[in-house]
Amino acid sequence: MIRKDMGLIEPIGAPQAKKPSRDGFGKALVELGEAHGNIWVMTADVSESTRTHWFAEKFPERFVQAGVAEQNLAGVAAGIASCEDSVVFISAYGVFNPGRNWDQVRVSICYNDLNVKLHGSHTGVTVGPDGASHQALEDMAITRVLPNMTVIAPADAEEARKATVAAASWKGPVYIRTCREKMPVFTTASTPFQIGKANVYREGNDVAIFACGPQVYESLIAAEQLESEGLSCAVIDCHTIKPLDSEAVRYWAKKTGFLVSVEDHQIDGGLGGAIAEALAESTPCILKRHGMRNRFCESGEPFELMKKYGIDAAGIAKFVKEARG
């Protein structure tokens, strides 16, 4: 059965001042703290970097600084979440949360299906000069495989704010992925957001581009370029990697017969992997995956790295043209 609401989402705003998506996460925590007395926030000695210091300043009695101990961060959060109706947000760089504490997340949080919400900041190649050790490119894969876990990669700061608010009332563990670098804010307060439901930001007949994170905006710019060259591309913001909007995948597979996934992540196990699995089970269709291909990145300026690995607008347009033939 094909869902009937696959049409273009309005409104999408003109890009505003650039902001890192982690700002939207931090802003939402304060909103949640003001509205709900059961919200707790924890971090691992990176409160300013993850924007959790905004919550700490207003609600110190519900903020826990775990220090440089991400495994302990997850364990303590599980304990707090086991008490009454507490909802706990734990925040650190993506390579450490969920990278370093994956075992504790699996056993203490997911096995018990607790209301602990993970925030992985500083993900993808746009961490830039910090290099391969800090560029989380596998985090969606290792969280997506966990039972009970929901995985979200917001497109911009405004969508990150909405995702965080939505995660607070979503039952069970959630992983929210944000980036450090300032990126265009192109969605608005009126743009719909629902966990598990993709947003169509551009219609097209030849190719459907499914993207997440900053690559949604880059894909929109790429689609405009491709339109001028005679290739009609739909752009879908697939912000929820799990549960994937399989109905949207099937719809666009049948409409265009050609899908492209774009992500600042390894193509194995992330958005592209999730779409491939959905297609294999129901709808034969060509899928070309674009992202990091079985390699680590390197140190460099964020936008230079995006360009080098082809996940900026120009690189996405080039990939789609070559893939489409």
C-alpha positions as CSV (number, residue, x, y, z in Angstrom):
1,M,0.0,0.0,0.0
2,I,1.4,3.4,-1.0
3,R,0.9,6.3,1.3
4,K,-0.9,9.2,-0.3
5,D,1.0,12.1,1.3
6,M,4.2,11.9,-0.7
7,G,3.9,15.4,-2.2
8,L,6.1,18.4,-1.7
9,I,6.4,19.8,1.8
10,E,5.9,23.5,2.2
11,P,7.3,25.8,3.4
12,I,11.0,25.5,3.1
13,G,12.7,28.8,3.9
14,A,15.5,30.5,2.0
15,P,18.7,29.7,3.8
16,Q,19.1,31.7,7.0
17,A,22.3,32.4,8.9
18,K,24.4,29.3,9.1
19,K,24.3,27.4,12.4
20,P,25.6,24.0,13.5
21,S,22.9,21.5,14.0
22,R,24.2,20.9,17.6
23,D,22.8,24.3,18.4
24,G,19.3,23.0,17.7
25,F,19.9,20.1,20.0
26,G,21.0,22.4,22.8
27,K,18.1,24.8,22.3
28,A,15.6,22.0,22.5
29,L,17.1,20.7,25.8
30,V,16.3,24.1,27.4
31,E,12.8,24.0,26.0
32,L,12.3,20.5,27.3
33,G,13.8,21.4,30.7
34,E,11.4,24.3,31.1
35,A,8.3,22.2,30.1
36,H,9.1,18.9,31.9
37,G,10.6,18.3,35.3
38,N,11.7,14.7,34.4
39,I,14.3,15.7,31.8
40,W,17.9,15.0,32.7
41,V,21.0,15.8,30.7
42,M,24.5,14.3,31.0
43,T,27.8,14.9,29.1
44,A,31.4,13.7,29.2
45,D,33.4,16.8,29.8
46,V,32.3,18.5,26.5
47,S,29.3,20.5,27.7
48,E,30.1,23.6,25.6
49,S,31.0,21.7,22.5
50,T,27.7,19.7,22.7
51,R,25.7,22.8,23.8
52,T,24.5,21.0,26.9
53,H,25.9,23.8,29.0
54,W,22.8,25.8,28.1
55,F,20.7,23.3,30.0
56,A,23.3,23.0,32.8
57,E,23.1,26.8,33.4
58,K,19.3,26.7,33.9
59,F,18.8,23.3,35.5
60,P,22.0,22.4,37.4
61,E,20.1,20.0,39.7
62,R,19.2,17.8,36.6
63,F,22.6,18.0,34.9
64,V,25.3,15.4,35.5
65,Q,28.9,15.9,34.3
66,A,30.4,12.4,34.0
67,G,33.9,13.6,33.0
68,V,35.9,11.8,30.3
69,A,34.2,8.5,30.9
70,E,31.7,7.8,28.2
71,Q,31.1,4.2,29.3
72,N,30.2,5.5,32.8
73,L,28.0,8.1,31.1
74,A,25.8,5.5,29.6
75,G,25.7,3.4,32.7
76,V,24.7,6.2,35.0
77,A,22.1,7.4,32.5
78,A,20.6,3.9,32.5
79,G,20.3,4.1,36.2
80,I,18.6,7.4,36.2
81,A,16.2,6.4,33.4
82,S,15.2,3.3,35.5
83,C,13.8,5.6,38.1
84,E,10.2,6.6,37.8
85,D,9.5,8.4,34.4
86,S,12.9,10.1,33.9
87,V,14.1,10.8,30.4
88,V,17.9,11.2,30.1
89,F,19.8,12.8,27.3
90,I,23.5,11.8,27.1
91,S,25.8,13.9,24.9
92,A,29.3,13.6,23.6
93,Y,31.2,13.4,20.3
94,G,29.8,10.7,18.1
95,V,33.1,8.7,18.0
96,F,32.8,8.4,21.8
97,N,29.0,8.3,22.2
98,P,28.0,5.8,20.8
99,G,31.4,4.8,19.5
100,R,33.3,4.1,22.8
101,N,30.3,3.1,24.9
102,W,28.5,0.9,22.5
103,D,28.6,-2.1,24.8
104,Q,27.0,-0.1,27.7
105,V,24.4,1.4,25.3
106,R,23.6,-2.1,24.0
107,V,23.3,-3.9,27.4
108,S,22.3,-1.2,29.9
109,I,20.1,0.9,27.7
110,C,18.8,-1.0,24.7
111,Y,18.4,-4.4,26.3
112,N,16.2,-2.7,29.0
113,D,14.5,-0.4,26.5
114,L,15.1,2.6,28.6
115,N,14.3,6.3,27.8
116,V,17.9,7.3,27.3
117,K,18.5,9.5,24.3
118,L,22.0,9.6,22.8
119,H,23.4,12.7,21.1
120,G,26.4,12.2,18.9
121,S,27.9,15.6,18.1
122,H,30.9,16.4,15.8
123,T,30.0,13.6,13.3
124,G,31.1,13.2,9.7
125,V,34.0,14.7,7.7
126,T,33.0,18.3,8.7
127,V,34.8,17.8,12.1
128,G,37.6,18.7,9.7
129,P,41.0,19.3,11.3
130,D,40.4,16.9,14.2
131,G,41.0,14.1,11.7
132,A,40.0,10.5,11.4
133,S,40.1,9.7,15.1
134,H,37.2,12.2,15.7
135,Q,35.3,11.9,12.4
136,A,32.4,9.6,13.2
137,L,31.5,7.9,10.0
138,E,30.2,4.6,11.4
139,D,27.8,5.8,14.1
140,M,24.5,5.4,12.2
141,A,25.5,1.8,11.3
142,I,26.4,0.7,14.9
143,T,23.3,2.3,16.4
144,R,20.9,1.2,13.6
145,V,21.7,-2.5,14.3
146,L,20.7,-2.3,18.0
147,P,17.2,-3.6,19.0
148,N,14.9,-0.9,20.3
149,M,17.1,2.0,19.0
150,T,15.8,4.8,16.8
151,V,18.3,6.7,14.7
152,I,17.8,10.3,13.5
153,A,20.2,12.5,11.4
154,P,18.6,16.0,11.2
155,A,19.2,18.2,8.1
156,D,19.8,21.5,9.9
157,A,19.7,23.2,13.3
158,E,15.9,23.7,13.2
159,E,15.2,20.1,12.3
160,A,17.6,19.0,15.1
161,R,15.6,21.1,17.6
162,K,12.4,19.3,16.5
163,A,14.0,15.9,16.5
164,T,15.2,16.4,20.1
165,V,11.8,17.5,21.3
166,A,10.2,14.5,19.5
167,A,12.8,12.1,20.9
168,A,11.8,13.1,24.5
169,S,8.4,11.7,24.1
170,W,9.4,8.8,21.9
171,K,9.5,5.5,23.9
172,G,12.9,3.9,24.2
173,P,16.4,4.7,23.2
174,V,17.1,7.3,20.4
175,Y,20.3,8.3,18.7
176,I,20.4,11.9,17.3
177,R,23.4,12.8,15.1
178,T,24.5,16.4,14.6
179,C,27.6,18.2,13.2
180,R,29.9,20.8,14.5
181,E,30.3,23.0,11.4
182,K,27.9,25.8,10.7
183,M,25.5,24.8,7.9
184,P,22.6,26.6,6.2
185,V,19.3,26.6,8.1
186,F,16.7,26.1,5.4
187,T,13.8,24.4,7.2
188,T,11.4,26.6,9.2
189,A,9.4,26.3,12.4
190,S,6.4,25.4,10.1
191,T,8.2,22.6,8.3
192,P,6.7,19.3,9.4
193,F,8.8,16.8,11.3
194,Q,7.7,13.3,12.4
195,I,10.0,10.5,13.4
196,G,9.9,7.8,10.8
197,K,8.3,10.0,8.1
198,A,10.5,11.4,5.3
199,N,9.9,14.9,3.9
200,V,9.8,15.5,0.1
201,Y,11.5,18.9,-0.5
202,R,11.6,18.7,-4.3
203,E,9.6,16.8,-6.9
204,G,11.2,14.9,-9.8
205,N,10.6,12.2,-12.3
206,D,14.0,10.8,-13.3
207,V,15.9,10.3,-10.1
208,A,15.0,10.4,-6.4
209,I,17.8,11.5,-4.1
210,F,17.4,10.4,-0.5
211,A,19.7,12.3,1.8
212,C,20.2,13.0,5.5
213,G,22.1,15.6,7.6
214,P,23.8,18.5,5.8
215,Q,23.6,16.6,2.5
216,V,19.9,17.4,2.2
217,Y,20.6,21.0,1.5
218,E,23.6,20.1,-0.8
219,S,21.3,17.7,-2.7
220,L,18.7,20.5,-3.2
221,I,21.4,22.7,-4.8
222,A,22.6,19.7,-6.9
223,A,19.1,19.0,-8.1
224,E,18.7,22.6,-9.3
225,Q,21.9,22.3,-11.3
226,L,20.8,18.9,-12.7
227,E,17.4,20.4,-13.7
228,S,19.1,23.0,-15.8
229,E,20.9,20.1,-17.6
230,G,17.7,18.2,-18.3
231,L,17.6,15.7,-15.4
232,S,14.6,15.9,-13.1
233,C,15.5,15.0,-9.5
234,A,13.3,14.6,-6.4
235,V,15.0,15.4,-3.1
236,I,13.8,13.5,0.0
237,D,14.9,14.4,3.5
238,C,15.3,10.9,5.1
239,H,16.1,12.2,8.6
240,T,15.0,9.0,10.3
241,I,17.4,6.2,9.4
242,K,15.5,3.8,11.7
243,P,12.6,3.3,11.5
244,L,13.1,4.0,7.8
245,D,10.2,5.4,5.9
246,S,10.0,2.3,3.7
247,E,6.8,3.5,2.1
248,A,8.5,6.6,0.8
249,V,11.3,4.4,-0.6
250,R,8.9,2.1,-2.4
251,Y,6.9,5.1,-3.7
252,W,9.9,6.8,-5.3
253,A,11.4,3.5,-6.5
254,K,8.2,2.9,-8.5
255,K,7.9,6.5,-9.7
256,T,11.5,7.0,-10.9
257,G,13.0,3.6,-11.0
258,F,16.3,5.1,-9.9
259,L,17.3,6.1,-6.4
260,V,20.5,7.7,-5.0
261,S,21.4,7.9,-1.3
262,V,23.7,10.6,0.0
263,E,25.3,10.7,3.4
264,D,28.3,11.9,5.3
265,H,28.9,8.4,6.6
266,Q,30.1,5.1,5.4
267,I,27.8,3.8,2.6
268,D,27.8,0.4,4.3
269,G,25.3,0.3,7.2
270,G,24.0,3.8,7.1
271,L,21.2,5.4,5.1
272,G,22.2,3.7,1.8
273,G,22.3,0.3,3.5
274,A,18.9,0.8,5.1
275,I,17.4,1.8,1.7
276,A,19.1,-1.2,0.0
277,E,17.5,-3.5,2.6
278,A,14.1,-2.0,2.1
279,L,14.3,-2.3,-1.7
280,A,15.6,-5.9,-1.6
281,E,12.6,-7.0,0.4
282,S,9.9,-5.4,-1.8
283,T,10.7,-3.3,-4.8
284,P,13.4,-4.0,-7.4
285,C,15.0,-0.8,-8.3
286,I,18.5,0.7,-9.1
287,L,20.1,2.3,-6.1
288,K,23.4,4.1,-6.2
289,R,24.9,4.9,-2.8
290,H,27.1,8.0,-2.3
291,G,29.2,8.7,0.8
292,M,32.4,7.4,2.3
293,R,33.5,4.2,0.7
294,N,35.3,1.9,3.1
295,R,37.9,4.4,4.2
296,F,38.9,6.8,6.9
297,C,38.9,10.5,6.2
298,E,41.8,12.9,7.0
299,S,42.5,16.3,8.5
300,G,41.4,19.3,6.5
301,E,39.0,22.2,6.4
302,P,35.4,21.0,6.6
303,F,34.2,22.2,3.2
304,E,37.4,21.2,1.5
305,L,36.8,17.7,2.7
306,M,33.2,17.7,1.6
307,K,34.5,18.7,-1.9
308,K,37.2,16.1,-1.9
309,Y,34.9,13.3,-1.1
310,G,32.1,14.6,-3.4
311,I,29.4,15.2,-0.8
312,D,29.0,18.8,-1.6
313,A,26.5,20.0,-4.2
314,A,28.9,19.8,-7.1
315,G,30.0,16.4,-6.1
316,I,26.5,15.1,-5.7
317,A,25.5,16.4,-9.1
318,K,28.5,14.8,-10.7
319,F,27.7,11.5,-9.0
320,V,24.1,11.5,-10.0
321,K,24.9,12.3,-13.6
322,E,27.5,9.6,-13.9
323,A,25.3,7.1,-12.1
324,R,22.3,7.8,-14.2
325,G,24.3,7.7,-17.5
